[in-house]
Amino acid sequence: MRWSGQAISAEASAALPGLGSVRGLVQSVQTPEFAGITFHEVLAKSALNQVPGTSSALPFSWTINPYRGCSHACVMCFARQTHTYLDFDAGRDFDSEIVVKVNVAEVLAKELARPSWQRHPVALGTNTDPYQRAEGRYRLMPGIIAALAASGTPFSILTKGTLLRRDIPLFQAAAERVPVEFAMTIDIFDGPLRESVEPGAPTTEARLATVKALRDAGLPCSVFLMPVFPHLTDSVDHLDRAFAAIAETGAESVAYSALHLRTGAREWFFAWLAREHPELLERYAALYPGRQAYAPAGYRKWLAERVRPLLRKHGLERPPRIDPGTGTPLPRVLGRLGQRAGGGDRMLANELPAAAAAGLQPTLF
């Protein structure tokens, strides 16, 4: 794979953002508590990634991805193909070969301190989940959050990870300084099916509890019911149970969309379908013929007509604030933006990377 035989100055033009220099591999680690998973610890040369094809004036034209690959192991994950840029495969390797940018917070602090940085909103969770299990080991997010807040940069987080609850006090401190937004993806309200589709992800119940914890903490949070799986989770019963449970959390809104299958995800999903639901293979082949990634317009219209009355029934008609360029939630100002709470600032300062604490982020103090 690309990690072996490295030259100090070698460049890999096809590498993922922040991994263009292959000199960055520090070590590969396996531990008993993460059986079957290998962590490839790398030193990234960049943290901020500009979204291709978007204007810097648009919300969320910038993202941060502290991890590559994802132990949630969702069979339909659209990001699977990106793992092939590192000479991994889009299937099992995506689930078990996790690239960790161990210096991402330090690099980010330096990038945010540049005079050219204009505090564009930044999205996390647009590729792989920043709160997957690896975050419990590496604890990269507190430094990222502190650096963003200290620089005055708005941010949003899209996740399935309930580890996010660990950082709620830090989010509250950040929200006193910058606009923030959160969204939790909760897509399957059937236990056995969820375990089969996303075996490494937290349970539906744990994710619902995390949404409620965010809302109880005064933080904005939406739910992404994405994707809806044709013939598996699109029944009235399943959708009604889903919206009822979401409404109980106090979530501000719900976004939904039908399954889409990009290259990499498509092959892995159809292999899963053949094993677990062979009776649906013919139906899915008709819905997603050839290389067609999106469900046909007719199905999407049918789904919208089914969902709309259920949203009304459960008081969830408020549309989420989603950036059209990236499909991620838009950040908002919370209450007293600009009023500094000393305790919150001290909390942020304690999490700042050394470079920022040394004076690269003077706006914090």
Beta strands, then each sheet from edge to edge (+ up, - down):
strand 1: 25-29
strand 2: 38-42
strand 3: 48-50
strand 4: 62-64
strand 5: 67-68
strand 6: 97-101
strand 7: 122-124
strand 8: 155-159
strand 9: 180-185
strand 10: 221-228
strand 11: 254-258
sheet 1: 1+ 2- 6- 5+
sheet 2: 3+ 4- 7- 8- 9- 10- 11-
end
